[in-house]
Amino acid sequence: MTILNNPLTGAAAGVRVVLQPNEIILNQLAQKTEQQIRAIQRQCLQDMANTMYEIVIGTLGKGGRNRPMPWAPLSRNYARRVGRPYATLVLTGRLLSSITKEIRQESSKVFIRKSDVPYALAHQYGNPGHNLPARPYFPILNGRLTSYAERQVSVTAQRTLWKLLRKT
């Protein structure tokens, strides 16, 4: 605190308080803020991956929701073998159980490895050599995320962000 004296009378002309933030406090504040930002980012990435995972899983089965495009019916012979005329991509459950989520520091992803399920890409993109039409289960069409999936993931990120920011 600094006291200003009146130069004519020597009496106090006023009081001025000079505040300077303590460097230790500033560093603690910066660390805490960075920790909160990382926690918010991780939760957003996790929720975005969960949403994408649910979209992918939802395309499978008899009533597949929000598929990137309608799936072709099964061939007559294959339909007879499995006892139904429609595609589900769920016969053994191997494809379904191989869909994986991964959350990292700066990104999250939902994926399936060709090495885990060799026929995964053939179903996603088709295989004309084996008379297998494309039945995309990941919400990708023409190399881009579908507008539905993009919108759902974006809304999820926004909701998570606002929910977490209200808590801090």
Secondary structure by P-SEA (a helix, b strand, c coil): cccccccccccccbbbbbbbccaaaaaaaaaaaaaaaaaaaaaaaaaaaaaaaaaaaaaccccccccccccccccaaaaaaaccccccccccccccccccccccccccbbbbbcccccccccccccccccccccccccccccccccaaaaaaaaaaaaaaaaaaaaac
